Amino acid sequence: MTAKEIGERLRKLRGTQRTLAEVANATGITVSALSNYEQGLRVPRDTAKCRLADYYGVDVGALFFDKNYTISVET
């Protein structure tokens, strides 16, 4: 998957109910890094991938590697 595709998934998971700062505080990832991931400027390292998948309650493999994985977010 490309950085852009990963960024789109991460933005969708965060939705409008959470701020970057909230996700950063919960995962130990900086706001700057999260912003770069969501904008598709950088791909998270493996440790960040695990933290984000755990935080959002999704499978790390499906989230970052499965092109057919569909993100559904409750509003």
N, C-alpha and C positions, 0 to 999 in steps of 0.2 A: 504494500500500500504506500501511497505517496504521503508526504508530510501534509499536503493540502487535505487529503481524504481523512487523515487522522484528526487534523484540526477541526474539520466539519463535525466529525463524530463527537469529539470532546465538547465542542460548543453546544451541540444538541443535548448531550447528557447534562451539562450544567444548566441549560435552559435559562429562564428568567427568574427562577426562584432562589438562585445562589449567586453570590458575587465571586469574582476571582479570589478576593481576600479570604472568603470563607473556605473555599476549596484549598487554598494555600495553607491556611492554618490547620486544617484537618489532615492534610497529607504531608506536610513538611516540605513542600515544593514552593519555591519563591513565586510571587505574583508575576514577576518578569518572565520566568521560565514558562509558567502556565499560559501567559499571553502569547509567547512565541509559539508554543505548541498549538494553541487554538487558531492562530493566524496562519499556520502552516509554514512557519519560518524555520522551525526545528522539529526533529523527531525526538520524543522522550527516550532517555536511557532506560535500560531494562528495569532498574529499581523504581524509577518514576512510573513506568508502565504498570508495574505491580501495584504500587500505591494507588494510582488512579483507578485501576480496575476494581480493587478492593473497596475503595471509597464509594464508587458508583454501583457496586454489587453486581458486576458483570465479569464474565470470563476473559482473562487477559488475552488469550489466543484469539477468541472471537472478536474482541474489540479492536485489536491492533493488526491482525493478520488475515481475518476472514472477510473477503470482499463481499460476500453474500449476507453477512450479518446485518440485521436490521435493528436500528436503535428505536425503541419506543419509550416515550417519556410521558409520565402522568402529569397532567396540568391541573 
